């Protein structure tokens, strides 16, 4: 299990934004979540079975307005 704080720290993002992404991924069945002191999230499938299209489809309704996705897109676009 990985917490939103751990992932946010590695991505230099807000833990709140990571939790919002977790919610979208959980709704589409890509991750499972556990609450509590030893809680967090983890993939339901092996990573090689989840494609970029799966992530996009899970987040497409929120993609243009998501600060996390917008910030990630801006960093990617500026990377040579």
Secondary structure, 3 states (H helix, E strand, C coil): CECHHHHHHHHCCCHHHHHHHHHHHHHCCCEEEECCCCCEEEECCCHHHCCHHHHHHHHHHHHCCCHHHHHHHHHHHHCC
